[in-house]
């Protein structure tokens, strides 16, 4: 299924640019919302299969690992066949994974369905196609465009977390997966009918002053990117930032329930963190355009570390004040590093293999999330609490900050290096 010519001969570039952002946001919302609903399923799945916390969180670890490994292939798919094929495959796989998960009778089946299939699907629907499309229509406003795309990830968490908790509470976890599978099914016709030829063409000069993209060989672009210091720094930032995020988020609902909070409140807090991340990511993009990525990242990582400390103290001093401080500090900057990295990647590595290069950058996020999701659950099983996992999150944030601060000094040279 390749991109087909569209019938309309004339298109308003501003409207097409808005359509590109809208489609990217919708797909990001769905991918993140479905995938991160796992945090709400964690306790019910553990009870249903009689598994310990590490065994259940291994589902999400596999998901993150597969997500990261699939990202480069999603990029190759886009470079070769276009975004339509990538999006259709992602929607179909998500629907299949969730429909079959509702009928699973062993936890290893969930490893394959919610780990492998959902990981491939989320990669095909996520930031790889969205960032490539956006970079073709925005230049000076690219940080804001990327922030909008990443903010939709928070919208997905905000919408799907309480919805999932409501579905589980009223119908059970199996029925919840069946209902959630409807969303990708309903969006399949839209992805087939959109004017992809126009959306992939890029701006003619209204929204961007970007020069024509360099057309280099795909393998040459990949070799040059993988050999550059900037690529390794971007990869490291995504890895350690992902360790920080998923050491906390995957276990958040379970931690709050164990700390004495009601399950529905815990799910609402999880969703609220996602809601605040929407504003945080948008503000990060605006501030980055004015002050640069480095100072914005410094503030962001610092708030994350303090927020994790507030969450850790909840186990000893449960109360709404500390909970509110965590939500505000951690949630408002959660994911804000993502759009900054996406902007740097698109600017440092433009050209024919841009989607594939960014896909390889996102493997850092996948590996980090896989390690963090399993390790946080395993540390809980070994120690009986989440303190060790919170320490891991804070240390990873500090390392991520150090690596991000090194990127700015590398950026100017890296453009010529690759």
N, C-alpha and C positions, 0 to 999 in steps of 0.2 A: 504494500500500500504506500505509494509515493505521493508527494504533494501534487495535487492537480491544479491546473489553471483555474482561476476564479473568473466569473462572468463579468463582474463590474470592471470597467476600464479605468475609472477615476476614483480615488479614495482620498479623503481628507487625512493627511498625515497625523494630525492631532487626535482625530478619532481612532485611527488605527493604533496609535501609541497607547491611548487609553484602553483600547480593547486588549492589547498585549498585557498590560498591567492587570486588568480585570481577570483575564484567563489565568495568568500566573498566580494571582492571589487565590482564586477559587480552587485551583488544583493543590496549592500549598495548604490551604485550609483543610481540604479533605484528607490529604496524605498525613499531615501531622495530627489532625483530630482523630482519625481512625487509629493510627499507630500508638499515640500516647494515651488512648483510652485504656491501654493495658494496665496502667497504674491503678485504675478502678477495678479491673478484673483480677488483680493480683491475689487478694485475699479469697474471693470466691473460688478461683481456680485451685489455690492451695488446699482449700477444704474439700473440693470435689474430688481431687486426685490423691489426697493424703500425702502431699509432697511438702518438703521443707522449703524455706524461703529461697535458698540458693537454687534449688531445682526449678522453681517456678520462674524466678528472675532470669534463669538461663534462656528462657524463651525470648526475652527482650534483648539479652546479650547476643543471641544468634541473629535476631532481627537487625541490630545495629551493625554487626559484623558484615552481614550480607548486604545491608544498605550501603556500607562503605565500599565493599568490593564491587557492587553493581554500578556505582556512580560513574566510573570511567566508561563502562559499556553503554550506559545511558547516553553519555556524551558522544561516543562513537556512533550510536544509533541516530542521534540527532544530526551529526555531521554528515552521515551517509544517506539517511532516509527522511529526515525531517521530524518536527515536533509532533505532528499528528500521529504518526506511528507510535512514538514513544508514549504519548498520553493514552492512546487507546489500549496499548498493552498493559499499562499500569492500572487503568480502571478495571479491565477484565480480570487481571490477577488478584486485585484486592477483593472483588466480588466473589471470585472462586474460593479464595483463602478463607473468608469469613463464613461463607455458606457451609463449607466443609468443616470448619472449626466448631460449628454448632453441633456437629454430629460426632465429634471426637470422643473416643472412649479410653484413650491412653495419652499420657503427657508427651510421649515422643512424637505423636501425631501433631501436637501443637507446635513442637519444635520445627517441623516441616512447614506447617501451614502459616502460623503467626510469625515464625522466625524467617524461613527461607522465602516463601512466596510473598508474604507481606513486605519483606525487606526489598525484594526486587521491585515490587509494585510502588513502594514509597519513593524509591530512587527514580523511577520513571516519571513520577508525578511531581517531584519536588523542585529544588532550586536549580538543578542543572538545566533543564529546558527553560525555566523562568528567567534565569540570569542571562542566558544566551539571547533570548528574545529581547529582553530589556536593553541589553548592551547595544543592540542594533538600532534602538530608537532614542536613546538618551546618552548624553555625553556629560555636560557640565552638571546636569541634574541627576546623574546616575546614582550618587549616594542616596538621594531621596527616593528614587525609584526602587533601589534595592531594599531600602528600609520598609517601604510599603509591602514589598513581596515577603520580607521576613516577618513583618507585623502580622500578616495573614496566618503565619504559623501559630502565633499566640491566639488568634481568633479561633483556630481549630481546637486548641486545648480548651478555651473558654466555652465553646459551644458543645463539644462532644463529651467533656468530662461529666458535667451534671446530667446530660442526657443519658449517658451510659449508666450512671448510678441509678437514675430513675427507671431505666429499662430493666436493670438487674433486680432492683428492689421489687418491681411489679410483676416481672415475667421470668426472672431467672437468667443466668448468664448465657445459656444456649439460645434462648429466644432473643436476647440482646444482640448476639452476633448475627442472627438472621436479619433483624431489623436494620442493623448497621450496613449490611451488605447491599441494601437497596440504594444507598446514596451513589456508589460508583456505577451501578446499573443505569440509573436515571440520567447520568451525565454522559454516557457513551454516545447517544445521538448528537449531542451538542459538539463533542470533539470531532465527529466526522464531518459536520456541516460547516464549521467555521472557515473563513477565507484564509487558509494557511499560506497560500502563495504570497498574498499581500503582506501578511503578518511577518513572514520570514524575509521579505525583501529588504527591510531596513528603511531608515528615514531618508527622504530626498533633500533635507536641509532645513525643515521647519523646526524640528525639536532638537536637532543635533548639529554640531559643527565638526563632527568627527570626519577625518579623512577616510577615503575608501580603505576597506580592510585589506591588509596584506594577505595574499594567497600563497601560503607556503605549504610544502608537503606536510601531511598529517604526521607521519613518522618523524620528520625532522623537527617539527614543533614540539612533539612529545619529548624527544631526546634532549633538546635544548632546555625545555622547562624542567625536566627531572634532574638535569645537571646543575641548575642554578641554585644559588644560596637562598634567593627569595622564595622559590618554591618550597624548599625544605623548611623555611621559617613559617610560611603559610600553613603547611602541613602540620607542623608542630603546634601552632596556635590552635588549629581546629582540634587536634588530638587532646591537648590538655584542657581546653575549654569544655570539650565534650565530657571529659572525666569529671570536671567540676559539676556540670549541669546534671548529668545522669546519675552521679553518686547520690544526688539529693532528690531529683524529681521522681524517679521510678519508685522510690521507697516512701515518698512524702505522705501519701494517703495512709499507708500501713503504719508509718511512724506516728502520725497524729492520732489514729485510732488507738494505738497501743499507749499513747500518752494521755488518753482519757477523753478525747474529743469525739463527738458523734460522727458516724460514717458520712452522713450527708453533708455536715459541716466540713469534714476533711476533704470531700470531693469538691465542695464549693471553694475552699481555699486553694486547692490545686488549680481549679479553673480561674480563680482570681489572679493567681500568679501569671497565668497565661494572658489574662486581660491586661494587666499592667505591662507585660512585655510588649504589647502592641504599641502603647504610647512610648515606651522606652526605646524601641527600635526606630520608630519614626523620628523621635527627638535626636537620637544618635546620628541619623543620616543628615538632619538639618545642621546639627552642630559640627559634624565632620566637614560639611561644605564651607563652614565659616572658620573653624579653628584647626581643622586637620584631624586625621584618624588617631594619631598618637595620644594627644591629651584626652580625647573622648574615651579611648580604651583604658587609660589609666584610671579615670574616675569610675568607669564601669567595673573593672576588676576589683577595685577597692571596695565598692558597695557590695559586691558579691561575697567577699571574704567576711565583711562585718555581718551580712545577712545570714551566712552559714553559722557564724558564732551565736547569733540570736536563736536560731533553730536548735542548736545543740543545747542551749540553756533551758529550752522548753521541757526537756526530760526531767530536770530537777526543779524548775520553777514554772509549772504549767500556768498559763494565763494569756488573756487576750492581748496584753501590751506587747509581750515578746513576740507573739504570733503576728501581730500587726506590723511590728518592726521588720520581721523576716519577710513578710509579703511585700512590704514597701521597698526594702533594700534589695532583696534578691529578685523579686518579680520585675521591678522597674528596669533592671538592666539585663534580665535573662534573654539571651539571644541577640543582644545588641552588638556583639562582636561579629556575628555572622554577616550582616550586610557590609561591614567595613572590609572583611576579608574578600567578599564577593567583588567589591569595587576594585580592590587592589589586584585581584587575580585577573579581572577583565582588562585592566589597564596595563598590567605588566606582561600579559600573555595574549594579545589579540591575534587574530588571524584565523586560518582555516581550521586549526585544531583547538579553538578556544573552549568549546564545550567539553572536549575530552580532557583537556588540562584541568579545568575546574572540577571535573569529575574525580580526577586523581587527588586534587586538594581535599575534596570531601571524604576521601577514604580515611583521612585523619580523624574526621568526626565519627565515622563508623567504627573504627578501631577503638577510639577513646570511649565511645558509648558502650561498646561491647564489654570492654574491660571493667568499666565503672558499674554497669548494671549488675554483672555477676559478682564483682568484688564486694559491693555494698551488701548484697544479700548474704554472701559467704561470711563476711565479717560479723554480720548480725547473728548468724548461726553459731559462729565460733565464740563470740564474746557475750551474746545475749542482749546487746544494745547496738545503737547506731553511732556511737561516739567515734569509733575508729573510721567509719565511712565519712563522717563529717570532716575529720582531720585530713583525709585523703583529698576531699573536695577543696578545702582551703589551700593546701599545698599546691595542688594542680593549678588553682587560680593564680597563685603567685608566679609559678613557672610560665603560665600562659602570658601573663603580663610582661615578664622579662623578654619572652620571645617576640611578642607584638612590638615592643619598644625597639627591637632590633630591626624590624622590617622597614621603618621609615628611612633609616640610614642606608639600607640596602636598595631601596626602591629606585633611585635615580640610576644607579649603576646596573641594576638588574635589567632595565629596559634594553640596554645594549648587550647584556650578557647572553640573553636567551636567543 
